[in-house]
Amino acid sequence: MPHTSAHVAHTLAHHIDEVFGLMGNGNAYFLDALLTSTSANYTAVRHEAGAVVAADAHFRTSGRIAAATTTYGAGFTNTLTALAEAAQAKVPLVLVVGDEPTSGPRPWDVDQIAMASAVGVRTYTVGRVDAAAATVTAIEHALTYRVPVVLAIPYDVATLDIGEIPQVPGPGRPTPLTPSSEFAQTALDRLAAELAEAQRPFLLAGRGAWLAGASEELGRLAEATGALTATTALGRNVFPGAEYDLGVAGGFGAPGAMERIREADVAVVIGASLNQFTMRFGELFAPTTSVWQIDVDDRATNARVSGFVRADARVAAGELAARVEARLEARDADSGRAASAWRESVDTVADRAYEVGTEFAEDGRLDPRAAAARLGELLPEDRVVVSDGGHFIAWANMFWEPAAPDRLAMVGTAFQSIGLGWHSVAGAARANQDSTVVLTTGDGGGAMALSDLDTAIRSAGGRGITVVFNDAAYGAEVNLYGLKGLDKSPMLIDEIDFAALGTAAGGHGVAVRTLADLDVIEEWKAAPVDERKFLVLDLRISGTVIAPYQEEVIRVNS
């Protein structure tokens, strides 16, 4: 007769295809049931944090929920940073863990429910009679609220024979939040009136707009208003047209594009949280710009917002476009005035240009801008980029244009964490099995996550490339605190040979000291996938070049 763990495994596998984990006492029976009697795919990782990070990256690069699994106690506590990141980033996933027995904690048990709650994660505990139902409830909670959840199996419940696995209704899907209230309808009317009269309208969209499937409606709204557009770092290319797009907004944005945004008289922010980095610490919009926000949050997420509409991005953008079209049609018939022609006068290609620098910085090491720009030309077009956290994150965001928001994921930035990079590769590789997975990491975060270097190479194989921006330092700390005169010795790292480490783990490592060394990518692309090895590019870059977004951080903290 099936035991409790089998009930969980079968029910989970009915709704989730990918599971990432590390086996221990607390999840052994769950994994056995998953592998022997379900069709779910299981990827083993080498560190418990890697299980959660891989499931996180799987969702960010595909929009499909995945699961993670670890044992109890130390196995669970190892996941906390990754859980906090997923919670901060609003990434749905299910973490199946062992837990203390119902009879009470043992010496090695900890209060896992309290710990998960402390980082913003809810726990559902499997019981003797509701294992399947609890599993579906956990999945539904994750999808409805876009959050990670923990599904705990008490140790003494894991192997109880509890009868045949019941057929449980599948998790419900959240319905789009419509702007149906009188307040929301009035707000949309006011916003439509402002956009119809705007001389320099601007639209900014984020990851929320992508998750809502709002691309078509955003394109219609941009066309109706004649607006220039831009996106957050997590919403890249959500607008269907690029001709009038200013690229990424915030600290990763090009100087010309950021100045152009300040010319806007009306700005509408759709599905973006307007964090401090997107807002350039308050400098993104001019003081005279009327800023509106459309989001599913229950209130505006930045003090700069003067008008707010609580609604699903796709639904609201479509309704807003219809209102603007109707107003302009009526006005055109009455006075002959059309939508704003501001965008027609703007050279967006010039506005989006970045300073590339020269091949070498003053210290003789590679200028990271020049290296990143060359990589942007060489990396395969089908790439999905996963990024660790650290000073280096600017270079991929500035020079590697992603085709869509789910083609570049920054795992770690929501919680300001580093060291989650290598773990991310497995999730992105399973989610995008016909694409090249590119990891970008720094040497600090890269060293911290080395436990899953093997997992990355094993998962992506000949479809994987890692770019390590190696400046022998914790760059963000050097740039902020080193410049303040603090002792730099804790901020420095003995230069690590990531090329050698990559080769030792079964990949092909290359130390990159000149731009010509990057030509190895052309050779790699020319070889058949099954004959290629995972490529580890160890870029020996200069630490003297400070990313523009970091200069903003320095300015604010000085």
C-alpha positions as CSV (number, residue, x, y, z in Angstrom):
1,M,0.0,0.0,0.0
2,P,1.5,3.4,-0.9
3,H,3.1,5.3,2.0
4,T,2.8,9.1,2.7
5,S,5.9,10.0,0.8
6,A,4.6,8.2,-2.3
7,H,1.3,10.2,-2.0
8,V,3.4,13.4,-2.0
9,A,5.6,12.3,-4.9
10,H,2.8,11.1,-7.2
11,T,0.7,14.2,-6.6
12,L,3.6,16.5,-7.1
13,A,4.7,14.8,-10.2
14,H,1.2,15.1,-11.7
15,H,1.6,18.9,-11.7
16,I,5.4,19.6,-11.7
17,D,7.8,18.0,-14.2
18,E,11.2,19.1,-12.8
19,V,12.6,18.4,-9.4
20,F,16.1,19.4,-8.2
21,G,17.5,18.0,-4.9
22,L,20.0,16.4,-2.7
23,M,19.0,13.2,-0.9
24,G,19.2,12.7,2.9
25,N,17.3,10.9,5.7
26,G,14.3,13.2,5.5
27,N,13.5,12.9,1.8
28,A,14.9,9.4,0.9
29,Y,11.4,7.8,0.6
30,F,10.0,10.7,-1.3
31,L,12.8,10.5,-3.8
32,D,12.6,6.8,-4.1
33,A,8.9,7.1,-5.0
34,L,9.5,10.0,-7.3
35,L,12.2,8.1,-9.3
36,T,10.7,4.6,-9.4
37,S,7.0,5.4,-10.1
38,T,6.6,8.8,-11.6
39,S,7.6,10.5,-14.9
40,A,9.1,13.6,-13.2
41,N,12.7,14.4,-14.1
42,Y,15.1,14.6,-11.1
43,T,18.4,16.5,-11.2
44,A,20.9,15.9,-8.4
45,V,22.7,18.9,-7.0
46,R,25.7,19.0,-4.6
47,H,24.5,21.6,-2.2
48,E,21.1,22.1,-0.8
49,A,21.0,25.7,-1.7
50,G,21.5,24.6,-5.3
51,A,18.2,22.7,-5.2
52,V,16.2,25.8,-4.5
53,V,18.2,28.0,-6.8
54,A,17.9,25.6,-9.7
55,A,14.1,25.5,-9.2
56,D,14.1,29.3,-9.0
57,A,16.1,29.7,-12.2
58,H,13.8,27.1,-14.0
59,F,10.8,29.3,-13.4
60,R,12.6,32.6,-14.2
61,T,13.7,31.2,-17.6
62,S,10.5,29.4,-18.6
63,G,7.6,30.5,-16.5
64,R,7.0,26.9,-15.4
65,I,7.1,26.0,-11.7
66,A,9.6,23.5,-10.5
67,A,10.3,21.7,-7.2
68,A,13.3,21.3,-4.9
69,T,13.9,18.7,-2.2
70,T,16.3,18.3,0.7
71,T,16.5,16.6,4.1
72,Y,15.7,18.2,7.4
73,G,17.9,20.1,9.9
74,A,21.2,21.1,8.3
75,G,19.9,20.2,4.9
76,F,17.0,22.6,5.3
77,T,19.0,25.5,6.9
78,N,21.4,25.4,3.9
79,T,18.5,26.5,1.7
80,L,17.5,29.6,3.6
81,T,19.4,32.2,1.6
82,A,18.0,30.7,-1.6
83,L,14.5,30.6,-0.2
84,A,14.8,34.3,0.9
85,E,15.9,35.2,-2.6
86,A,13.0,33.4,-4.2
87,A,10.6,35.1,-1.7
88,Q,12.0,38.5,-2.4
89,A,11.9,37.9,-6.2
90,K,8.3,36.5,-6.0
91,V,9.3,33.2,-7.6
92,P,6.9,30.3,-7.2
93,L,8.5,26.9,-6.3
94,V,7.8,24.0,-3.9
95,L,10.6,22.8,-1.5
96,V,9.8,19.3,-0.2
97,V,11.7,18.6,3.0
98,G,11.9,16.2,5.8
99,D,11.0,17.5,9.2
100,E,11.1,16.6,12.9
101,P,8.8,13.7,14.0
102,T,5.3,14.5,15.3
103,S,6.5,13.1,18.7
104,G,8.8,16.0,19.1
105,P,12.2,17.4,18.0
106,R,15.4,15.4,18.3
107,P,18.7,17.0,19.2
108,W,19.5,17.8,15.6
109,D,16.1,19.3,14.7
110,V,15.4,23.0,14.4
111,D,12.1,24.9,14.1
112,Q,11.9,24.8,10.4
113,I,8.5,26.4,10.2
114,A,9.8,29.5,12.1
115,M,12.9,29.7,10.0
116,A,11.0,29.6,6.8
117,S,8.5,32.2,8.1
118,A,11.4,34.4,9.0
119,V,12.4,34.7,5.3
120,G,8.8,35.1,4.2
121,V,8.0,31.5,3.3
122,R,4.9,29.5,4.4
123,T,5.1,25.8,5.4
124,Y,2.5,23.2,4.7
125,T,3.0,20.0,6.8
126,V,1.9,16.7,5.4
127,G,-0.4,14.7,7.7
128,R,-1.6,11.1,7.9
129,V,-4.8,11.6,5.9
130,D,-4.2,14.7,3.7
131,A,-0.8,14.1,2.0
132,A,-2.1,14.5,-1.6
133,A,-4.4,17.4,-0.7
134,A,-1.6,19.2,1.2
135,T,0.7,18.8,-1.9
136,V,-1.9,20.4,-4.2
137,T,-2.6,23.2,-1.7
138,A,1.1,24.0,-1.5
139,I,1.4,24.1,-5.3
140,E,-1.7,26.3,-5.6
141,H,-0.4,28.7,-2.9
142,A,2.9,29.0,-4.8
143,L,1.3,29.8,-8.1
144,T,-1.4,32.1,-6.7
145,Y,0.8,34.3,-4.7
146,R,4.0,33.8,-6.7
147,V,6.1,32.7,-3.8
148,P,8.1,29.7,-2.7
149,V,6.5,27.3,-0.2
150,V,7.8,24.5,2.0
151,L,6.1,21.1,2.0
152,A,7.3,19.3,5.1
153,I,7.1,15.5,5.7
154,P,7.5,14.7,9.4
155,Y,10.0,11.9,9.9
156,D,7.6,9.5,11.5
157,V,4.9,10.1,8.9
158,A,7.1,9.6,5.8
159,T,6.6,5.8,5.6
160,L,3.1,5.3,7.0
161,D,0.9,3.2,4.7
162,I,-2.1,5.5,4.3
163,G,-4.1,3.8,1.5
164,E,-4.4,4.3,-2.2
165,I,-3.4,7.7,-3.7
166,P,-6.6,9.7,-4.1
167,Q,-7.5,11.8,-7.1
168,V,-7.3,15.3,-5.9
169,P,-8.5,18.3,-8.0
170,G,-5.5,20.1,-9.5
171,P,-4.3,23.5,-8.2
172,G,-6.5,26.4,-9.3
173,R,-4.9,29.2,-11.4
174,P,-5.3,32.8,-10.3
175,T,-7.6,34.9,-12.4
176,P,-6.3,38.2,-13.7
177,L,-7.0,41.2,-11.5
178,T,-9.4,43.4,-13.5
179,P,-9.7,47.2,-12.9
180,S,-13.5,46.8,-12.3
181,S,-14.0,49.1,-9.4
182,E,-15.3,52.6,-9.8
183,F,-12.0,54.0,-8.5
184,A,-9.9,52.0,-11.0
185,Q,-12.2,52.9,-14.0
186,T,-12.0,56.6,-13.1
187,A,-8.3,56.4,-12.7
188,L,-7.9,54.8,-16.2
189,D,-10.1,57.6,-17.6
190,R,-7.9,60.2,-16.1
191,L,-4.7,58.5,-17.2
192,A,-6.1,58.1,-20.8
193,A,-6.9,61.8,-20.8
194,E,-3.3,62.6,-19.7
195,L,-1.8,60.3,-22.3
196,A,-4.0,61.7,-25.1
197,E,-2.8,65.2,-24.3
198,A,0.9,64.3,-23.6
199,Q,3.6,65.8,-25.8
200,R,6.3,63.4,-24.6
201,P,4.7,60.2,-23.4
202,F,6.8,57.4,-22.0
203,L,6.0,53.7,-21.1
204,L,8.1,51.6,-18.7
205,A,7.4,47.9,-18.3
206,G,8.8,45.3,-16.0
207,R,8.8,41.6,-15.3
208,G,5.2,41.7,-14.0
209,A,4.1,42.7,-17.5
210,W,5.9,39.8,-19.0
211,L,4.4,37.3,-16.5
212,A,0.9,38.7,-17.3
213,G,1.5,38.1,-21.0
214,A,1.0,41.8,-21.8
215,S,3.4,42.2,-24.8
216,E,0.7,42.6,-27.4
217,E,-1.3,45.1,-25.3
218,L,1.8,47.1,-24.5
219,G,2.6,47.4,-28.2
220,R,-0.9,48.6,-28.9
221,L,-0.6,51.2,-26.1
222,A,2.8,52.4,-27.3
223,E,1.4,52.8,-30.9
224,A,-1.7,54.6,-29.7
225,T,0.1,57.1,-27.6
226,G,3.2,57.5,-29.7
227,A,5.3,56.8,-26.6
228,L,9.0,56.0,-26.3
229,T,9.4,52.8,-24.3
230,A,12.0,51.2,-21.9
231,T,12.0,48.3,-19.6
232,T,13.4,47.3,-16.2
233,A,16.3,44.9,-16.2
234,L,13.9,42.0,-15.6
235,G,11.5,43.0,-18.4
236,R,13.9,43.4,-21.3
237,N,12.2,43.4,-24.8
238,V,8.7,42.9,-23.4
239,F,7.6,45.5,-25.9
240,P,7.1,43.9,-29.4
241,G,8.8,46.8,-31.3
242,A,12.4,48.0,-30.8
243,E,12.4,51.0,-33.0
244,Y,11.3,53.4,-30.3
245,D,12.7,51.6,-27.3
246,L,15.4,53.2,-25.1
247,G,16.6,49.8,-23.7
248,V,16.9,49.2,-20.0
249,A,16.0,51.9,-17.4
250,G,17.9,52.6,-14.2
251,G,21.6,52.0,-13.3
252,F,22.2,49.7,-16.3
253,G,20.7,52.2,-18.7
254,A,22.8,54.2,-21.3
255,P,23.4,57.8,-20.3
256,G,21.7,59.2,-23.4
257,A,18.6,57.1,-22.8
258,M,18.4,58.1,-19.2
259,E,18.5,61.8,-20.1
260,R,15.8,61.2,-22.7
261,I,13.5,59.6,-20.1
262,R,13.7,62.8,-18.0
263,E,12.2,64.7,-20.9
264,A,8.9,62.8,-20.6
265,D,5.9,64.7,-19.4
266,V,3.7,61.6,-18.7
267,A,5.2,58.3,-17.7
268,V,3.3,55.1,-17.2
269,V,5.0,52.2,-15.3
270,I,3.4,48.8,-16.0
271,G,4.2,45.7,-14.0
272,A,7.4,47.1,-12.4
273,S,8.1,47.7,-8.8
274,L,10.3,50.8,-9.2
275,N,13.0,49.7,-6.9
276,Q,15.9,52.1,-6.0
277,F,18.1,50.8,-8.8
278,T,15.4,51.2,-11.5
279,M,14.7,54.7,-10.2
280,R,18.3,55.6,-10.1
281,F,17.8,56.5,-6.5
282,G,15.1,59.0,-7.4
283,E,16.7,60.5,-10.5
284,L,15.0,58.5,-13.3
285,F,12.2,61.0,-13.8
286,A,12.3,64.7,-13.9
287,P,10.4,66.6,-11.1
288,T,7.8,67.7,-13.6
289,T,7.0,64.3,-15.0
290,S,3.5,62.9,-14.1
291,V,4.2,59.3,-13.1
292,W,1.5,56.6,-13.1
293,Q,1.8,53.0,-12.0
294,I,-0.2,49.9,-13.0
295,D,0.5,46.9,-10.8
296,V,-1.2,44.1,-8.9
297,D,0.3,45.4,-5.6
298,D,-2.3,47.0,-3.4
299,R,-0.6,50.4,-3.4
300,A,2.0,52.3,-5.3
301,T,5.5,51.0,-4.7
302,N,7.4,54.2,-4.9
303,A,6.8,57.7,-3.5
304,R,7.4,59.2,-6.9
305,V,4.1,57.7,-8.2
306,S,1.3,60.3,-8.5
307,G,-1.4,58.0,-9.9
308,F,-2.0,54.3,-9.3
309,V,-4.2,51.7,-10.9
310,R,-4.4,48.2,-9.2
311,A,-4.8,45.7,-12.0
312,D,-3.3,43.0,-14.1
313,A,-0.8,44.5,-16.6
314,R,-2.3,42.8,-19.7
315,V,-5.9,43.7,-18.9
316,A,-5.2,47.3,-17.9
317,A,-2.9,48.0,-20.8
318,G,-5.5,46.8,-23.2
319,E,-8.3,48.9,-21.6
320,L,-6.0,51.9,-21.5
321,A,-5.0,51.6,-25.2
322,A,-8.7,51.4,-26.1
323,R,-9.5,54.5,-24.2
324,V,-6.6,56.5,-25.7
325,E,-7.5,55.3,-29.2
326,A,-11.1,56.5,-28.7
327,R,-10.0,59.9,-27.3
328,L,-7.5,60.5,-30.2
329,E,-10.0,59.4,-32.8
330,A,-12.6,61.9,-31.4
331,R,-10.0,64.6,-31.1
332,D,-8.6,64.0,-34.6
333,A,-12.1,64.3,-36.1
334,D,-12.7,67.5,-34.2
335,S,-9.4,69.3,-34.5
336,G,-7.1,67.3,-36.7
337,R,-4.5,66.7,-33.9
338,A,-2.9,63.3,-33.7
339,A,-0.9,61.4,-31.1
340,S,2.5,62.7,-30.0
341,A,5.2,62.7,-32.6
342,W,8.0,63.0,-30.0
343,R,9.4,59.5,-30.6
344,E,9.8,60.2,-34.3
345,S,12.4,62.9,-33.5
346,V,14.5,60.7,-31.3
347,D,17.5,58.6,-32.4
348,T,17.1,55.7,-30.0
349,V,20.1,53.9,-31.4
350,A,22.3,56.8,-30.4
351,D,20.6,57.2,-27.1
352,R,21.2,53.5,-26.2
353,A,24.9,53.6,-26.9
354,Y,27.3,52.7,-24.1
355,E,31.0,53.6,-23.6
356,V,32.9,50.5,-24.5
357,G,36.4,51.6,-23.4
358,T,39.6,50.1,-24.8
359,E,40.9,46.6,-24.7
360,F,43.0,47.1,-21.6
361,A,42.6,49.3,-18.5
362,E,45.4,51.3,-17.0
363,D,46.6,48.3,-14.9
364,G,47.1,46.2,-18.1
365,R,44.2,43.9,-17.4
366,L,41.1,43.6,-19.6
367,D,38.6,46.4,-19.5
368,P,35.4,44.6,-18.6
369,R,33.3,46.8,-20.9
370,A,35.4,45.9,-23.9
371,A,35.3,42.2,-23.0
372,A,31.6,42.3,-22.4
373,A,30.9,44.1,-25.6
374,R,33.0,41.6,-27.6
375,L,31.2,38.7,-25.8
376,G,27.9,40.3,-26.8
377,E,29.0,39.9,-30.4
378,L,30.3,36.3,-30.0
379,L,27.8,34.5,-27.7
380,P,25.2,32.3,-29.4
381,E,22.0,34.2,-30.3
382,D,19.9,31.4,-28.7
383,R,21.4,32.1,-25.3
384,V,19.6,32.1,-22.0
385,V,21.7,34.1,-19.5
386,V,21.7,33.4,-15.7
387,S,23.5,35.8,-13.5
388,D,25.0,35.6,-10.1
389,G,25.1,38.8,-8.0
390,G,28.0,41.2,-7.6
391,H,29.6,44.3,-9.1
392,F,30.0,42.6,-12.5
393,I,26.2,42.4,-13.1
394,A,26.3,45.6,-15.1
395,W,28.3,44.2,-18.0
396,A,25.8,41.5,-19.1
397,N,22.9,43.9,-18.6
398,M,24.6,46.6,-20.6
399,F,26.1,44.6,-23.4
400,W,24.2,41.3,-23.8
401,E,20.8,42.2,-25.2
402,P,18.3,39.4,-24.3
403,A,15.6,38.4,-26.8
404,A,12.9,38.4,-24.1
405,P,12.6,38.8,-20.3
406,D,12.9,35.1,-19.6
407,R,16.3,35.0,-21.5
408,L,18.1,36.8,-18.7
409,A,17.7,36.0,-15.0
410,M,19.5,37.5,-12.1
411,V,19.3,35.1,-9.2
412,G,20.5,36.8,-6.1
413,T,19.9,40.5,-6.8
414,A,16.5,40.6,-5.0
415,F,18.1,39.6,-1.7
416,Q,21.4,41.2,-2.5
417,S,23.1,37.8,-2.4
418,I,26.1,36.5,-4.2
419,G,27.1,32.8,-4.6
420,L,24.0,31.4,-6.4
421,G,25.4,31.4,-9.9
422,W,26.6,27.8,-10.6
423,H,23.4,26.5,-9.0
424,S,21.3,28.4,-11.5
425,V,22.7,26.6,-14.6
426,A,20.9,23.3,-13.9
427,G,17.5,24.9,-13.7
428,A,17.9,27.0,-16.8
429,A,19.4,24.1,-18.7
430,R,16.4,21.9,-17.9
431,A,14.0,24.7,-18.7
432,N,15.6,25.5,-22.1
433,Q,16.9,22.2,-23.5
434,D,17.4,23.6,-27.0
435,S,19.3,26.8,-26.0
436,T,22.7,27.7,-24.9
437,V,22.9,28.5,-21.2
438,V,25.3,31.2,-20.3
439,L,26.3,31.9,-16.6
440,T,27.9,35.2,-15.7
441,T,29.5,35.4,-12.3
442,G,32.2,37.2,-10.4
443,D,35.2,35.5,-8.8
444,G,33.8,36.1,-5.3
445,G,30.4,34.6,-6.0
446,G,31.9,32.0,-8.3
447,A,34.2,30.7,-5.5
448,M,31.3,30.7,-3.0
449,A,29.1,28.4,-5.2
450,L,31.8,26.0,-6.4
451,S,29.9,23.0,-4.9
452,D,27.7,23.0,-7.9
453,L,30.3,23.6,-10.6
454,D,30.0,19.9,-11.3
455,T,26.2,20.2,-11.5
456,A,26.4,23.1,-14.0
457,I,28.8,21.1,-16.3
458,R,26.8,17.9,-15.9
459,S,23.5,19.7,-16.6
460,A,24.4,21.9,-19.6
461,G,27.2,20.0,-21.1
462,G,28.0,21.2,-24.6
463,R,25.2,23.8,-24.3
464,G,26.9,25.7,-21.4
465,I,29.2,28.6,-21.1
466,T,30.3,30.4,-18.0
467,V,31.9,33.8,-18.0
468,V,33.8,34.6,-14.8
469,F,34.6,38.3,-14.3
470,N,37.8,37.7,-12.3
471,D,39.3,40.9,-10.7
472,A,40.7,39.1,-7.6
473,A,38.4,41.1,-5.4
474,Y,34.9,41.6,-4.0
475,G,34.5,44.5,-6.4
476,A,31.4,46.1,-4.9
477,E,33.1,46.4,-1.5
478,V,36.3,47.7,-3.0
479,N,34.4,50.4,-4.9
480,L,32.3,51.5,-2.0
481,Y,34.3,50.9,1.2
482,G,37.8,50.9,-0.3
483,L,37.2,54.3,-1.8
484,K,36.2,55.5,1.7
485,G,39.7,54.5,3.0
486,L,38.8,51.3,4.8
487,D,41.4,48.5,4.9
488,K,41.1,46.7,1.5
489,S,42.7,43.4,2.6
490,P,39.3,41.8,3.5
491,M,38.0,42.8,0.1
492,L,40.7,41.1,-1.9
493,I,40.8,37.5,-3.1
494,D,43.9,35.6,-4.2
495,E,43.4,35.2,-7.9
496,I,41.6,31.9,-8.5
497,D,42.2,29.9,-11.7
498,F,38.7,29.2,-12.7
499,A,39.9,27.9,-16.1
500,A,41.8,25.1,-14.3
501,L,38.8,24.4,-12.0
502,G,36.5,24.2,-15.0
503,T,38.7,21.8,-16.8
504,A,39.2,19.7,-13.7
505,A,35.4,19.3,-13.3
506,G,35.0,18.1,-16.9
507,G,34.6,21.3,-18.8
508,H,37.0,23.3,-21.1
509,G,38.6,26.2,-19.2
510,V,40.2,29.1,-20.9
511,A,42.1,32.0,-19.2
512,V,41.1,35.1,-21.1
513,R,43.7,37.9,-21.0
514,T,43.1,39.5,-24.4
515,L,40.1,40.0,-26.6
516,A,41.6,37.6,-29.1
517,D,41.4,34.9,-26.5
518,L,37.6,35.1,-26.8
519,D,37.8,33.7,-30.4
520,V,37.6,30.3,-28.7
521,I,33.8,30.9,-28.7
522,E,33.7,30.8,-32.5
523,E,35.5,27.4,-32.4
524,W,33.2,26.2,-29.7
525,K,30.1,27.2,-31.7
526,A,31.4,25.5,-34.9
527,A,31.7,22.1,-33.2
528,P,28.7,19.7,-32.9
529,V,27.0,20.1,-29.5
530,D,27.7,16.5,-28.5
531,E,31.4,17.0,-29.2
532,R,31.7,20.2,-27.2
533,K,32.5,20.6,-23.5
534,F,31.1,23.1,-21.1
535,L,33.1,26.2,-21.7
536,V,34.5,28.2,-18.7
537,L,35.9,31.6,-19.7
538,D,38.1,33.0,-16.9
539,L,38.2,36.8,-17.8
540,R,41.2,38.4,-16.0
541,I,39.6,41.9,-15.8
542,S,40.7,45.1,-14.2
543,G,39.1,46.2,-11.0
544,T,39.7,49.8,-11.7
545,V,36.7,50.2,-14.0
546,I,33.5,51.0,-12.0
547,A,30.1,50.2,-13.4
548,P,27.8,53.2,-13.8
549,Y,25.2,51.7,-11.4
550,Q,27.9,51.2,-8.8
551,E,28.8,54.9,-9.2
552,E,25.2,55.8,-8.3
553,V,25.5,53.6,-5.2
554,I,28.7,55.3,-4.3
555,R,27.2,58.7,-4.7
556,V,24.2,57.9,-2.5
557,N,26.3,56.3,0.2
558,S,29.0,59.0,0.2
